[in-house]
Amino acid sequence: MRSSARSSPPFLRALLAAGVAVLVLATGAYGAEERYPVRSTDDASSSFANRISAAGNVLSPLGARLERISADWFGTSPGPPEAGSPFALAAQAMLAEADSLAADAATLCSGEDIGTPRGTGAAIADDDGFARDGSTIGLTNQAGAMAIVLREADDRLKAISTGWFGLSPGPPNAPEQQELAVVYHAAVGIALGAATVLDQGYVPPSPICEGQRG
């Protein structure tokens, strides 16, 4: 895992806001019960830009979930989770999946195929069923669910990549690049937030397309 200077928990909202302008931020109190479900189906008949946008749309509610997780954790704990604990492992999986999604968005934007999806990539659905459980077990389940959704979003992007390069040998066009930039920044914002919860450094994948910079 790439490393950098650590971030402090109070800055999680700023990190997420900087990474994803479209985040719907969770309300403030510890134990907030608002749910942020995600549901998306890939329409293979739609434009590539719209398909990428649909994959990226699931990331906004994930950002709100992550802030809720952070608020609940630091509302009762003075520091990060113990390394190797179930919650730490779930948060680490969430960070890894977000990082992988950001890297794949950057790679696809550069004009390289990102490979075959691990799953179907067609449907992404999670009802945020553990939202009301602010216990350590509940937060572990919430982080684990986020990791699964991020993995499914990455599978969706891989399926889109397969379709693109089946028709075109070159890099995506401007509309697709713009949507990939949104996915990149959203995924980086989530990875930064997860790293903050874990109190560890994180260096995002290098953005390749011009629209991903800044």
N, C-alpha and C positions, 0 to 999 in steps of 0.2 A: 504494500500500500504506500502511495506517495505520502510525504509528510511535510508539514509546515508548522509555523508557530500556532499554538493552540488558541482557540477562541473561548470567551467566557460565556456562561449560560445567559446572563442578562442581555446579550446581544443577539439572541436567536431570532427575535422578530426582525431585526435589521438585516441579518444575514438572509433570511427567507425573502424579505421584501426586495433586497438587492438582487437576489438570484432569479426571482420570478415576479414580475410586475403584476401578474394576474392572480396571485395567490388570494384565496379567500381566507383571511386570518381568523383563527378561533377566538371566541370571547375569553375574557381574562381570568375568571376565577378558577381556582384549583378544582378538579373534579367536574369540569364542565361536561354536560351530558349531550350537547348537540352532536348529532351524527352527520358524517360526511360520506354518504355512499357514493360509489362509482359504478357506472354502467356504460359500456361502449361496445358497439358491434362494428366490425370492419365491413364496409361496403366496397367490394372489389370493383364494382361498376363506377364508383366515384372517381374524381380526379386524384392523382397522387398527393397533391397539396392538401386536399380535403381529408384524405385518409391519414396523413401525418398529423393534421390538426386534431382529428378525432382521437388519435393515440395520445397526443399532448394534453387534451382536455381532462384526462383522468388525473393529471398531476396536481392541478390546483387544489382539489379537496384533500389530496395527500399532504400537501403543505400545511393545511389547517389541522389535519390529524396530528402531524408531527409537533406543531406548537402545543396542542392539547396534551400530548404525551409528555413533552418537556415540562409544561406547567405542573402536571400532576406529579411527575417524578421529583422535581426540585422543590415542590411544595412540601414534601415530607422527608426529603433526603438532602443532606448538606453537600454532597459531592456526586461524582459520576458513579454508575453501577460498577460493582466489583468485576474485574476482568474474569471472564470465564463463566460468569453467572448466566442463567437463562435469558434475563433481560439484556445483558450486555451482548450476548451472542445474537439475539434477535435484532438489536440495534445495529450490530456490525453487519449482519446480512442485509439489512435495509440500506446501509451505506454502500455496501459492495454492489448491490443491484442498481442503485441510483448512479453510481460511478460508471458501471458498465453501460447503462442507458445513455449517459452523457457522451461516453467515448464512442458508442455506436452512432449517435446522431452526428458527431463531428466527422467520423470516418465516412459515413454515407454522404454527407454534404460535400466531402472532398472528391467524390466520384468513385469510391471503392465499395464493392459489395461487402456487406457485413455478415454474410453467411445464412445458413438455414435455421429457421426458428426451431426452438426446442419443443414447443407445443404448436397448437394450431394457429395461434395468433389472431383468431377470428373474434372471440368474445372476451371482454374484460368485465367482471362483475364482482363487487364485494359490498355488502350492506353496512359495514362498519359496526358489526354486531357486538363488539366488546367496548363500545364507546363509553358506556356507563360504569365500567369497572376500572376504577383508578388504582386498584391494588397492583402489587408488583406482577402478579400472575396476569391480571388484566392488561397491564402495559406491555408485558411480553407478548401476549396474544395480538395486541394492536400493532406492535412493531412487526411481528411475523406476518400479519395480514398485509401490511404495507409492502414488505419485501416481495410477497407473492404478486401483488398488483404491479409493482415495478418490473418484475420478471416478465409478466404477461405483456406489459407495454413494450418491453424490449423485443419480445417475440413478435409482436405486431409490427414493429419497425423492421425486423428481419424479413418478415413476409412481404412488406412493402418494397424492401430492397430487392428481393428476389424478383418481384414483378417488374420493377423499374429496369433492372439490368437484363431482363428477358426481352425488353423492347428497345432499350437504348444503351449504347456502349459508353456513353459519356456521363459526366456528373449531372446531378439534378439541376433544373432551371431555377430562376429567381423565386417563383412562388413556393417551390418545394424547399429551397434553401431558407426562406423566411420562416417556414413552419418548423424546419429542423432546428433553427436557432431558438425558437420558443421551447422546444423539447429540451435542447441542450441546457438552457439557462434554468428551466424548471428542475431538471434532474440534478444539476449542480447545487441549486438552492437546497434541495432535500438532502443531498450528501453532506453539505456543510452543516445543516441542522443536526443530522445524525452524529456527525463528528463532534459537534458541540455538546450533545448529550453525553457522549462517551469521553469528553474532555481529551480529545486527541487531534492531532494535526490532519489537515486534508489539503491537497493541491489538486485542483480540477484538471481533467484532460485538456490538452491544448486545443483551443478552438481553431478550426481549419478554415471555415468559410468566413467571409468578411462580416456577414450578418451575425455571427456568433460572438464577435468581439465586443468589448465594452460592458 
